[in-house]
Amino acid sequence: MNNRKVGVCVIGSGRAGMIHARNFRSSVPYAKLVAVADPHEQTAREAARELELDHGYTDYRQALMNDAVDAVVVVTPTVYHKEIVVAAARAGKHVLCEKPMAMNPEECEEMIQACAEAGVKLQVAFMRRFDESFLEAKRQVEEGMIGDVVLVKSLTRGPSTPQPWMYDLKMSNGPLAEVNSHDIDTLRWFLGSEFSSVYAIGGNYRNKDVADRYPDFYDNVVLTGSARNGKLGVIDGAVSVGYGYDARVEILGTEGVIFIGQTHEKTLVTANGGKQLTRPFMNSWRSLYKDAYLAEDTHFIACILEDRQPRVGGIDGKMAAAVVHAGNASLARKAIVQLE
């Protein structure tokens, strides 16, 4: 690895975008945050101020014209990913794209092709693959510590109310994409296989005030899947649960089981006169996966400087998008959907 620094622009200055921006600002070796972009002028200005940048772009195209920008991190609503990633590739910028990669597999393929033709790196931000517990679980699976994997169950439940655009499945593809893309990738990774079929059921139980305007929105979903290698998967997803951020995985083998995840954010336990023990529940994915985000960002820069392919690439994003597409089709049809 040489000693030059890779200039990074983060496109999208929301919650996840600022995690990446702060990492590249001060914590990622051989990286230099040179710009941020957000279509909302005040958001771009505030981000630039916090990150001690001269200014924030309101048009990502202007950032792509900046010669100091070698790579971009795309953290916008999913519907804009393809346009931005293709433009970045054609401008010769390496790309770290947040999940979900795109709205459908066809868009993902366009993004993969654009990056390949431009000779730039394309990494998809499935940060759980960089989490120490997930990596240790993968090692144990590969070493046969639980025999052959039979079933992988993964759940993610978020506490917050969706952003307004997320209610529109045409903009977001719903919770299967926005919340459960990570679970889909987790199942693919630990099952060691693509999905052959899925069946999904769901409903809107906590956001009934939007039911008339967005009748197909669901805030709870269960997806079961069969893998091509005969193994099984289950995904449990929810938003607006209120009680905290909940992300756990169970990997069942022929000779054992592995559990990943924790529900507590701190080791603090309180007992008082009511003779009850209380412990703070995990508050946010930003807390649970803080180290994984940094490892992911560090890996991206290393791949650029060492000219190697990212651990999580476009194909991983594309296959997750295919499962989201099939899952939403299953919800609409109330039927099993086969994947090609």
N, C-alpha and C positions, 0 to 999 in steps of 0.2 A: 504493500500500500504506500502511495506517495504521500507527501505532506500538504498537498493543496486542499483547500476547503471547498466543499460543494455548496453553491449558492442555492437556497431553497425559498420558494414562495408558497405560502399556504393560501389556497383559494377556498374561502368560506371561513368566517370568523366566529362561528357559533361555539357551543360547548366543546365538541370534539375537535373542532378546528383549533381552538386555543390550547388544547392539550398538546397537539402536535407542534404548534407554534412556540409554546414555552419550551418544549423539549429541544427544538432546533435552535432556539435562542441561546440556550446556556448549557445543555446537557449532552448533546450528541457529538461525539468526536468527529473532527474533520468536516463539520457542517457549519454553515453560517446562514442564519435567517436574514434574507435581504429584502423581503417584501411580503405583504399580506394583501388579499383582495376580497372584497365583499360588495355586493350591489347596493347595500344600504350605506349611505355615506357616513352617517353617524357611527355605525358599527365599525366600519373600516377605519375611521378616524380614531375611535377609542382603542381599537386593537393596536394600531400603529403607535399610539401614545404609550400604552402599557409596555409594548415590546421595544420601545425606544428606536423606532424606525422613522425616517423622515416623513413618510406619508403612506397612506393605504390606498390602493387602487379600487375604484368602483367598477372597473371593467377589466375582467381577467385578461382580455386580449392585449391590453397595454402592458400588463406584467409579462406576457409571453414575448414582448418585443424588447424586454430589458436583457441586455447581454450578461448581466450579473446573475441572472436566474438560470441555473443549470437543471433544476428539478422542481416539480410542483407536487403538492399534496392536495388532492381534490376532496373537499369536505362540504359539498353542497347537497341540496335535495337530489335524490336519485335521478329524477327525470332529466337533469342537466349533465349527468356524468359523461355520457357518450360524447356529446358536443365538445366538452372541455378537454377530455382526454385525447380525442382525435386531434384537436387543434394544438394541444401541447406537444403531442408526438410529432406533428408536422413542423412544429417550431424547433424540434430537436431537444425537447426537454424530457428528462426521465420522469416517471409517473408513479406516485403512490396514491392509489384510489381507495377511498373509504368504501366499506360495504354499505348497502348492496352495490355490487359493481355496476349494474345497469338495470333497465326496466325489463329486459328479456334477453334470452341467449343470443339472438341475432345482433342486438346492440353490442353485447360483450364481444362477439366475434369481430365486429368492425373495429373495436378498440384494440383487440389483440393484433389484428392485421396491421393497423396503423402503426402501432409501436414496433412490430417486427420489421415493417418496411423502413421505418426511420432509424432502426438500430438502437432504440432506447429501451431502458428497463421498464417493466410494468409489474408492480407489486400490488396485491390486493390486501386490504387491512383487516385480515382476520387475526386480531392481536392475541386471541387465546392460544394460538399455536406458539406464542412466545412466552406464555406464562409458565413459571417453573413447575407448578403442580401438574399442568397438562403435559409438559415435556417429560416429567418423571413417570407419569402414567403411561405415556407412549412407550417409553423405554421398557417399563415392566411388561406391557403387552407384547412387545417384540421379543422379549426374553422368555416369554411363555409362563410368566408367574401366575397367571389365572387360567392356563390352558388356552383353548381356542375361544375367541370372542364369539358370543352367540347373540347378544342383545346390547344395544347402547341406548340409554334414555338420557335426554338432555332437556332441561327446563330453563327458561328465562322469563322472569316476570318483573316488569318495571313499575315503579311507584307513581310516575308522573302522568298527567293528562297529555295526550298527543298534541303536537304542534298542529295548528289549523290545517295545513296542507296535507297532513298525514291521514286525515279522514277520507280524502279523495283517493281511492285505489288507483285511479288513473295517474295520479302524481306519485304515489308512494308504494303501490302494491300491497299496502296493509301491513299489519304486524308480522306476518310470515317473513316479509322482507326486512322491515325496519328493526324488528326485535329478534327474530329467530334465524336470520341468516347465519349468525354465529353457531347456533345449534345445528343447522344443516351441515355446515362445514365440519363441526365436531363429529357428527355421525359418519360423514364420508371418510374422515381421517382415521377414526378408530375402527370402523368396519372394514376399511381397506378396499372399498368397492363403491361404485356408483349405484344410485337407486334404480330399480327396475319398475316399481310402481308405488303410488302413494294413495292414501285415503285420509281426508281431512274433514273435521267437523268443527263448528265454532258458532259464536253468537256475540251480540252486543249486550252486555249486562250492566256496564258502569257508565256508558256514555249515551244514554237513551235520548238526551237532548239533541243529538245530531242524527237520530235514526230517520227522520223524515227527509232530511236533505241528503244523507248518505246511507241509503238502505242496505248497501252491501258491506258497510264497515263492520268489522268484528273486533272485539277487545279481548276475546278468549279463543284459543284455537288448540286443538289436539291433532297432530299429524302422525300417522303410523306409516311405516314404509318397509318395503322389502328390497334388499340389496341384490345385485346381480349374482353375488356369491352365496346367496341363500340366507344371509344373516338378517337380523331384524333391527328396526329402529323406531323410537318413539320420541316425539317432540311435544312439549307442553309450553305454550306461550301465552302471555297476558300483559296488558297494559293497564294503567290506572289502579293498580292493586292497593296503593296507599301504604301498606305496612312496611315497605322497604324494597331494596333491590335484591332480587333472589335469582341466583344462577348456580345450578348444580348439575352434576353429571354422574351417571351410574353405568359402569361397564361390567357386564355379566359374562363370565366365561364358563367353560366346562368344569373348571377346577377352582373357581374363586370369583371375587368381585372387587372392583376398585371404585371408590367414591371420591369425587372431586368437588370442592366448593365448601364455602362456609357461610353461615347466615349472620355471623357477628362481625362488626366492624372493629371493635376494640376488645382487649382482654378484660376490660372492666366489668365486674359483676357487683351489684349493689344489693344489700339486704337491709331492710328497715323494720320498724315496729309492726308492720303488717305481716311479717313473717313470709315475705315473698322475695324471691331472687329476681332481679331485673338485669338485663344485659342489652346494650344498644344493638339494634338490628342493622345490617349493612345498609348504608344510606344511598350509595351510588356506584355505578359501574366505574366512575372516575376514581373511586377509592380502591375498589377491588382489583382493577387491572392497571393501576398506575405504572407499576414496574414493567408490565407487558407492553404498554404503549411505548415506553422508552426503548425497550429491547427491539421492538418492531422498527422504530424509527432509526435506531443505530444500525440494524441489519440492512435497511434500505440504502443508507449511505455507503456501507461497506461493499454492497453488491455493485454500486456504481464505480467505486474506486478500484475494486479488485476484478471488475468485468466478469461477474458471475451472475447466474440467474437467481432471483429471489426465491426464498423457501416457499412462499405462497404467491402463485402467479395468476395469469388471466384465466387459465383453464379452471382453476379452483373457483374463481368468481363466476365464471360462465355456468359451471355445473350447479352451483348454489342457486343461481338465477333460474335455471331450468326446473329445479325442485320447487321454488317459490311459484313459478308459473303453473306447474302441475298441481300444486297444493291449492292455489286459488281456483283453478278449474274444477278440482274435486269439490271444494266448498260450494261452488255455484251449481254443479251438476248433481251433487249428493251421490257421487259414484267414485269407484276406484279409477284412477287415471294411470295409464301406462306411459313410461318415459322411453324415448328412443335411445 
